[in-house]
Amino acid sequence: MRCPDCNHNQRYRDGSRCGKCGYQFVLRKRVDTISDYTVRQIVKRLSDNGQYSFTATQLELELCRYWRHKINQALIGGIVFAGLVAGVAFFVAHGWSIAIVVFILLTLFAVWRTQRKKTVLPLAKARKLLQRYRQAHPIAELADGQAFLDQPPTDNPADARYAPERILVVERDDLVDMLVRNRFHANHKTAVVSRSGYPKRVVETCRNFLRQHPNIPVQLLHDASLKGFNLKAQLESDPQWPLAGQRLVDIGLSSEVTKNGARLPWLPDRGRQSKGSLSARHQQMLNAGYRVPVDCLGPKPLMNLLGAAVIGGLLLLPAPDAAGIEIGVEIDDFG
């Protein structure tokens, strides 16, 4: 076990506390298939060494990506080994041994093809693992949707120095925290609130601000999902919604994402226990109630894309290879 604090390498039998600095180990790689050190490095990379806040979805997807990378390495290693065996058998003996090796190669190739077509994302495993980890080691950069329950963000939308040019409504409270903690609201002069009315005081301020400035655009950011595609009409017709009566500008992920042939991370609806999937069968996943979350990208690229979206009017995902979504993208092996 490698200590994330002091880099001391410790044997399992020497206990769950670092013998050098006293760090409490939570994870065992043999059981959890990931170590404390690896989780710490993933957090550092995702946050760009503490510069960015991120959501639980972003962190869970990073853990799934790490596991996919390990599986892919094992598959490639198996194919290479079988190829070497086939080469030796070709020069040493002919007949049934060749048939066995060819069968092994074809089996590994079939597994690899299946892995590329549809890959399970063990989100529940990642979530439970992170819950255990956070009990001992809280993650300061994690946005949980509770940062502004008692007080609003520092910048007041009614403040003349802040002067928001638009209001952005997002689907989840944790997205508000992530955007505000990353200074998106200040950098793009955008008041950020959630569909549930969080943060409450900011929503009230936005309501008053809209009375004075009715032409301020109210933009809606949502996942690629059946619920997301219908969210605009739902909110506009809901008299109980905090910003009821406002015309919304939809800048969320559109149904065009389902026409893309690349594999995307499809997550189950919140509250469902089913696993996610990295799949190109978009319409099938959509009809089954799955969604592509807006925060399937890391915080830094998401900030850049969303900054362009609030001006251009549409959030567009980059090519999957550029986003690091596909299997085969090189990532650091933290051991």
C-alpha positions in Angstrom: 0.0 0.0 0.0 1.4 3.4 -1.0 0.6 6.3 1.3 -1.0 9.3 -0.4 0.4 11.7 2.1 4.1 10.6 2.4 4.5 8.0 -0.4 5.6 5.4 2.1 5.1 1.8 0.8 3.6 -0.4 3.4 2.8 -4.1 3.4 -0.8 -5.2 4.1 0.2 -7.2 7.1 1.7 -4.1 8.8 -1.8 -2.7 9.4 -4.2 -0.1 8.0 -2.3 2.9 9.3 0.8 4.3 7.6 3.8 3.4 9.8 5.5 6.7 8.8 2.9 9.4 9.0 -0.2 7.7 10.5 -2.4 8.0 7.4 -5.5 5.8 7.7 -5.8 3.5 4.7 -9.5 2.8 3.7 -9.2 0.8 0.5 -7.4 -2.5 -0.3 -6.5 -2.9 -4.0 -6.9 -6.7 -3.9 -10.5 -6.3 -2.8 -11.6 -2.9 -4.0 -9.5 -3.0 -7.3 -8.3 0.5 -6.5 -6.1 2.1 -3.8 -6.2 5.2 -1.6 -3.2 6.5 -3.5 -5.0 6.1 -6.9 -8.2 7.8 -5.6 -6.1 10.7 -4.4 -4.3 11.0 -7.7 -7.6 10.9 -9.6 -9.0 13.7 -7.4 -5.9 15.8 -8.0 -6.0 15.3 -11.8 -9.8 15.9 -12.0 -9.5 19.1 -9.9 -6.3 20.2 -11.7 -4.5 20.1 -8.3 -7.3 21.7 -6.4 -8.1 24.5 -8.8 -11.5 23.1 -9.8 -14.6 21.8 -8.0 -16.3 18.7 -9.5 -19.6 16.7 -9.0 -20.0 13.2 -7.7 -20.9 12.1 -11.3 -17.6 13.4 -12.7 -15.6 11.6 -10.0 -17.6 8.4 -10.3 -17.1 8.4 -14.1 -13.3 8.9 -13.6 -13.2 5.8 -11.4 -15.1 3.8 -14.0 -12.7 5.0 -16.6 -9.7 3.9 -14.5 -11.3 0.4 -14.2 -12.0 0.3 -17.9 -8.4 1.1 -18.6 -7.3 -1.8 -16.4 -9.7 -4.2 -18.1 -8.5 -3.1 -21.5 -4.9 -3.6 -20.5 -5.7 -7.2 -19.4 -7.5 -7.9 -22.7 -4.6 -6.6 -24.7 -2.1 -8.6 -22.6 -4.1 -11.8 -23.2 -4.2 -11.2 -26.9 -0.5 -10.6 -27.1 0.2 -13.7 -25.0 -2.0 -15.9 -27.1 -0.3 -14.5 -30.2 3.1 -15.5 -28.8 1.8 -19.0 -28.0 0.5 -19.2 -31.6 3.8 -18.2 -33.0 5.7 -20.8 -31.0 3.1 -23.5 -31.8 3.4 -22.7 -35.5 7.1 -23.5 -35.6 7.1 -26.4 -33.1 4.0 -28.4 -34.0 1.1 -28.5 -36.5 -2.4 -29.8 -36.1 -4.7 -29.5 -33.1 -2.5 -27.2 -31.1 -2.8 -24.5 -33.8 -6.6 -24.9 -33.7 -6.6 -24.4 -29.9 -4.5 -21.2 -30.2 -6.7 -19.9 -33.0 -9.8 -20.6 -30.9 -8.2 -18.7 -28.0 -7.4 -15.7 -30.3 -10.8 -15.6 -31.7 -12.4 -15.8 -28.3 -10.3 -12.9 -27.0 -11.0 -10.9 -30.1 -14.8 -11.5 -29.6 -14.5 -10.4 -26.0 -12.6 -7.3 -27.0 -15.3 -6.5 -29.7 -18.1 -6.9 -27.2 -16.2 -4.7 -24.7 -16.0 -2.0 -27.3 -19.7 -2.2 -28.3 -21.1 -2.0 -24.8 -19.2 -1.4 -21.6 -20.8 -1.6 -18.2 -20.1 1.4 -15.9 -20.0 0.2 -12.3 -21.4 3.4 -10.9 -22.9 1.8 -7.7 -19.5 0.3 -6.9 -17.8 3.6 -7.4 -20.4 5.4 -5.2 -20.2 3.0 -2.3 -16.4 3.0 -2.5 -16.3 6.8 -2.4 -18.7 6.9 0.5 -16.3 4.8 2.6 -13.4 6.8 1.5 -15.0 10.2 2.3 -15.9 9.1 5.8 -12.2 9.0 6.6 -10.9 11.5 4.1 -13.4 14.3 3.0 -12.9 15.5 -0.5 -12.9 19.3 -0.4 -13.3 19.8 -4.1 -16.5 17.7 -4.3 -19.7 19.7 -5.0 -22.6 18.1 -3.1 -25.4 20.6 -3.6 -25.3 21.9 0.0 -22.7 24.6 -0.1 -25.3 27.4 -0.2 -28.2 26.1 1.8 -27.7 28.6 4.6 -26.2 31.5 2.6 -26.1 32.5 -1.1 -22.9 32.8 -3.2 -20.8 35.8 -2.5 -21.8 37.7 -5.6 -25.4 39.1 -5.4 -27.2 39.2 -8.8 -28.8 42.5 -7.7 -25.4 44.1 -7.1 -24.5 46.5 -9.9 -20.9 45.4 -9.9 -22.1 41.8 -10.7 -24.8 42.8 -13.3 -25.7 39.4 -14.6 -26.4 39.2 -18.3 -28.4 36.0 -18.0 -29.9 33.4 -15.6 -28.9 29.8 -16.0 -31.2 27.1 -14.6 -29.6 23.6 -14.2 -31.2 20.3 -13.3 -29.4 19.5 -10.1 -28.3 21.4 -7.0 -24.7 19.9 -7.1 -24.3 21.5 -10.6 -25.0 24.9 -9.0 -22.3 24.3 -6.5 -19.8 23.1 -9.1 -20.4 26.1 -11.4 -20.4 28.7 -8.7 -17.3 27.3 -6.9 -15.5 27.3 -10.2 -16.5 31.0 -10.7 -18.5 30.4 -13.8 -21.2 32.8 -12.6 -18.7 35.6 -12.2 -16.6 34.9 -15.3 -19.7 34.8 -17.5 -21.9 37.2 -15.6 -24.5 34.5 -15.1 -26.7 33.9 -12.1 -26.9 30.1 -11.6 -29.9 28.4 -9.9 -31.4 24.9 -10.0 -34.8 23.8 -11.1 -35.6 23.0 -7.5 -35.2 26.6 -6.4 -31.6 26.3 -5.0 -30.1 28.5 -3.6 -33.4 29.9 -2.3 -32.2 33.5 -1.7 -30.6 33.7 -5.1 -33.8 32.5 -6.8 -35.7 35.2 -4.9 -33.2 37.8 -6.0 -33.5 36.6 -9.6 -37.2 36.8 -9.4 -37.1 40.5 -8.3 -34.3 41.2 -10.8 -36.5 39.9 -13.7 -39.3 42.2 -12.7 -37.0 45.1 -13.3 -35.2 43.6 -16.3 -37.8 41.3 -18.1 -35.6 41.0 -21.2 -32.8 39.1 -19.3 -32.6 35.6 -21.0 -33.3 32.6 -18.7 -31.4 29.6 -20.1 -32.0 26.0 -19.3 -29.2 23.4 -19.0 -30.3 19.7 -18.9 -29.0 16.1 -19.6 -29.7 14.2 -22.8 -32.7 12.3 -21.6 -36.4 12.0 -22.2 -37.1 14.1 -19.1 -34.5 16.6 -20.1 -35.9 17.1 -23.5 -39.4 17.8 -22.0 -38.1 19.9 -19.1 -38.5 23.3 -20.8 -42.2 22.7 -21.5 -42.7 21.3 -18.0 -41.2 24.2 -16.2 -42.9 26.8 -18.3 -46.3 25.3 -17.6 -45.7 24.8 -13.8 -47.3 27.7 -11.8 -45.5 26.5 -8.7 -42.0 26.8 -10.2 -40.0 29.6 -8.5 -39.5 31.4 -11.9 -42.9 30.6 -13.3 -44.0 32.6 -16.3 -40.5 33.0 -17.7 -39.8 31.9 -21.3 -36.8 29.6 -21.2 -34.0 29.3 -23.7 -33.0 25.6 -24.0 -29.2 25.2 -24.2 -29.0 21.7 -22.9 -27.9 18.5 -24.6 -30.3 18.0 -27.5 -31.7 14.9 -29.2 -28.9 15.3 -31.8 -26.7 13.5 -29.4 -28.6 10.3 -30.2 -27.6 10.7 -33.9 -23.9 10.5 -33.0 -22.3 7.1 -33.7 -19.7 7.4 -31.0 -20.1 5.7 -27.6 -21.3 7.9 -24.8 -21.7 7.3 -21.0 -25.4 6.5 -20.4 -26.3 6.7 -16.7 -29.5 5.4 -15.0 -32.0 7.9 -13.8 -31.2 9.1 -10.3 -32.5 6.7 -7.7 -32.3 3.6 -9.9 -29.9 0.9 -8.9 -29.1 -0.3 -12.4 -25.6 0.1 -13.8 -24.5 2.7 -16.4 -23.2 1.8 -19.8 -20.7 3.2 -22.3 -22.8 2.6 -25.5 -23.4 3.7 -29.0 -27.0 2.4 -28.9 -28.3 5.8 -28.1 -32.0 5.5 -29.0 -32.2 2.2 -27.1 -30.6 3.6 -24.0 -32.8 6.8 -24.3 -36.0 4.7 -24.5 -34.9 2.6 -21.5 -34.8 5.8 -19.3 -31.0 6.4 -19.3 -29.4 9.8 -19.7 -26.1 11.3 -20.8 -25.3 13.8 -18.0 -24.1 17.3 -18.9 -21.2 16.7 -16.4 -19.9 13.6 -18.2 -16.9 15.8 -18.9 -14.3 17.0 -16.4 -14.9 20.4 -14.8 -12.3 22.3 -16.8 -13.5 21.3 -20.3 -17.2 21.6 -19.2 -16.5 25.2 -18.1 -15.1 26.1 -21.5 -17.9 24.4 -23.4 -20.6 25.9 -21.2 -19.1 29.3 -21.6 -19.5 29.0 -25.3 -23.0 27.5 -24.9 -24.5 30.4 -23.0 -23.4 32.7 -25.8 -24.0 30.4 -28.8 -27.2 28.9 -27.5 -26.3 25.2 -27.4 -24.1 22.8 -25.5 -22.1 20.6 -27.8 -20.1 17.6 -26.7 -16.6 17.4 -28.1 -15.4 14.3 -30.1 -15.4 11.3 -27.6 -11.7 10.7 -28.1 -10.9 14.4 -27.3 -13.2 14.1 -24.2 -11.5 11.0 -22.9 -14.7 9.1 -22.9 -13.8 6.2 -25.2 -11.9 3.1 -24.1 -8.3 3.3 -25.3 -7.6 6.9 -24.3 -4.3 6.9 -22.5 -4.6 7.8 -18.8 -2.0 7.7 -16.0 -1.5 4.4 -14.3 -1.4 5.3 -10.6 -0.6 1.7 -9.5 
